[in-house]
């Protein structure tokens, strides 16, 4: 069955911004934890009091896309099955010739947003309800990043997907454990379940441990001594939230070994992107303060 989405239109030149109620008060009343940041993505466009758009200057990891602030790549959709109201959509598109950087020559555009300068936090719970499409070599992610030099101020990867639909990864990066970090885990979904269904991806972050969860079940725990075996614990400083949809690059290549037609990305995925099939859907993002007694 073909799903038809009602897309809330943004401006033609860039992604429109709104200031919308986020429902945090209602969520907090139903939750013992105090909600300190929330976006239900139920407005007509992205709330730019909470989010920034990444631009064309950003490039890492030999990724095959250029990030643009466009309603083609970042928008709110209504009527998505399983979503509670609207959902954020990050969508890669085949747009050769749009990349101004000759050293990159990306043939694709995509979307990336972050809360830097508008919201960050130290310790607590960050979670998002997400579903993704099944395409080899894509690289959507939900993660937290420190505000200063990488990797010194730490990175918490809550969910990374590189196009094998039966698993997602998590990781920590910091001084002495960045890049090829030893602090990484892959979660294999139970039979009959995969990334194309809605899942709640979360992290519980405290002074002494970081615990990753999927659908409320812990999947991987990293303690301060585990981190300090490799380097300095870099998780007592503020971090902001990132949602992005990358294509190809270092992690997909290491997973699938594909080099052509693009690093980490086969022709089948390119064709799917051309047909408009690839996307990351985010029903909501919520950040809770630590329990009063624990932090």
N, C-alpha and C positions, 0 to 999 in steps of 0.2 A: 504494500500500500504506500502510495506516495504521500508524504506529509507536507502540507502547505502551511507556511509560516506567514503570519501577518507582521510585517516589519515596520517598526516605528521609524519613520523617515527622519534623517538628520539633514544638515546642510549639505550642499553639493560640494563645497570646497574642503570641509573638514568635519570631524565628528562633532555634532552639536552637544552642548553642555546644558544640564539642568540642575536645579537644586530641588531635591525630592525628599520626602519623608522616608526614612529607612526602616521604620518599624521596630527600631531597637527597644523602645519602651515596652511594646507588647511582647517582644521576645524575652526581655529581662524578667517580666512578670511570670513567665512560664519556665524560667530557668533560674536555678539557685545561684548561678554565676552572674556577675555583673557584666553586661555587654558594654564594651568600650568602643567598638566600631562595628558597623553592619551596613551592608548594602544588599537589598533584595532584588535589585535590577528590575523594578516594576514601574519605572517612570517611562518617559518618552525617549530619553537619551541618557547617556552616561552622566552621572553626577560629578561635575568637575570641582566641587568643593572637597571631594574625597580622592579623586584620581587625576593623575597626569598621563599624557600620551607620550610614549617614546617616539623619537623621530629618526630620520634617515641617517643621522650621524652615528648611531649606535651599531656596533658590529663586533661579534665575538665568535669563537669556536668554529670558524669556517662555515657558519650557517649560510643557507642559500636564499634567504629572504632579506628584503629591506623593510624596516618597520615604517609605517606611515600613519598619520592621523587622518583617517578617512572613514566615512560611513560605509564604505565597501568592505572594510576589514574589521571595524569595531562598531557594533550596534546592539540595540535591544530588540529582541524578538518576542512577540506575544503568540500564544497558542501552541507552544512547544509541548508535545505530550510528556507528562510527568513532571513538568515544572509548575511551581506554585506562583502563578502570575507570570511576569516577564522573566527573561533570561538574557544574560550577556552572551553575545556571540563574538568569538575571535575567529576570523576566516582568512585563510591564505588564498591568494589569487595569482594566476599566471599573467604577469604584466611585463614582458621583456621591453627594455628601453626606458623604463621609468627610473632606474637607479642612476643617480648622478655620479657615483663613485666609480672611476675607471679601474681601481684596484680590486673592487668587489664584483662588479658586473652581475648583480643578482637579477634573475629573471622573474622573481616572485616578490609580491608585497604581502604583508601580514600585519597583525596587531599585537601591541604590547602596552600594558598600563601598569602604573605603580602608584603607591600612596606616599612617596617620599616628600617630605616637607609639609604634608597635610595630616598624616597619621603615622606614628610608629609606637612601639611598645617594648617593654622589657619584662619577660616572663608572662605566661598566661597560656591561653588556648586559641589557636587559629584554625579555622575550618572552612571548607567550601564544599558545596554540592555540585558535582561536575559529571558530565558525560562527554565522550569523544567518539569520533568516527574511526573506522578500521582502515588505516592506510600505512603501509610500511614506510619508515624513515621520517615520519613527522615527529615533532618534538615539542608538544605543549607542556606547560609546567605551571605549578602553583608553588610559590616559595617566598622566603623572607631573606632580606639582605641588610647588612649593617650600613651605616651612613658614611663611612670613611673608606680608606684604602682597602681593596680586596687583595688577599683574603683575611687581612688582619682583624677586621671587625666582624667576621663570621658570616656564614650563609647556611640556611636551613632549607633544604629542598623537601617540601612536603609531598609533592607528587610530580614525577617525571614519567613521560610516556614516549617511547621511541618507535611505536608502530607495530609491536607484537602484542595483540590485544589481550592475551591471557595474563599479562603482568604489568605492574608499574614499579618504579623505583623511588627510593628516598636516599638522602645523603646529607652529610655535614661537610663543610669546608672551612678551613681556618689555617693559621700559620703552622706549617709542618704537616698538614693533612688536606692539601688542596689539589685540584686536578684529579689525579689518580688516587683519590682518597680511600683509605681503608675503611672508613666509616660509612658504608653503603649497604643497602639491602634491597632485594627484589621480592615483591609479594606476588605469589602465584594465586590467581583467583580460583575458587572452587569450580568444579565442573559445572557447566551451564551458566557461568557468570563471567563477564569480561568488562572491558572499559567502555563498551558501547551502551552500557546501562548506567543509570544514575548511581553514584556512590558519594558518600560523605568522607572526604579526605581531611585528616586533622593532625595537629601536633600539640602535645602538652609539653610546655617548656618551663622548667623550673631552674633554680640555682644549681642543682646537682644532677639533673638528668633531663633528657629529651626523649619523649615517647611518641612514636608515630602510630596513628590509628587509621583504620578503614572501616566505615560503617559501625563505629563505636567499639571495635575490637583492636586492642594493641597488636601491632605487627612487628615492631622493632624498637628496642630500648638502647639508648647510648648514655652511659654515665660519665660524670666528670673524670673519674680515674681512667676510663677508656680513652677519652680525648687526650688527657694529659700524658698518656703513654707516648703520644706522637708530637704534641706541641701544646701551646697555651690554650686554655679554655677561653673562647671568644664569644661567650653567650650570656654575658651580664651587661650588655649594652643594647640600646634601642635598635630595633629592626623594623623595616617597612615591608609592605605586602606587594608582591608582583604576580601578575597573570600574563602569560605570553604564549604565542603560538609560533615556534620556530620550525624551520624545515631543514632536514639533513644536518650535516656538520659532524663534529667530533664524536658525540655519543652514539648517534645512529650508525656511523661508519664502524665504530668499534663493535657494535652489536651485530650488524648484518653484512659488513664487508663490501657493501655496494659502492662503486666508484663512478659509474655511468648510468644514466646521462648526467646525474648530479651526485655530489658526495653524500652518500647515505640514503639516496632516494631513487627508486627504480622508475621506469617509464610508466608502469601502472599507476603509481601515485601521482605522477605528473598529469596523466590523463584524467584522473579523478579530480584533481584540483582544477583543471581546465573545465570540467563539467560542473564545478561548484559544489562538490560533494564533501569536501573536507572542512571540518569545523570543530571547535571546542565550545561547549555550552556550559555556562555557569549559572545555576539557579540562584545562589546567594553566597555571600562571604560574611563570616561573623568572627569577631575576636572578643574573647572573654578575659576579664582580669583573673588572676590566680584566686583560688579559694582563700577567704580571709584568714584562715588559720594557718595556711601553708606558705605564704609569701608576704 
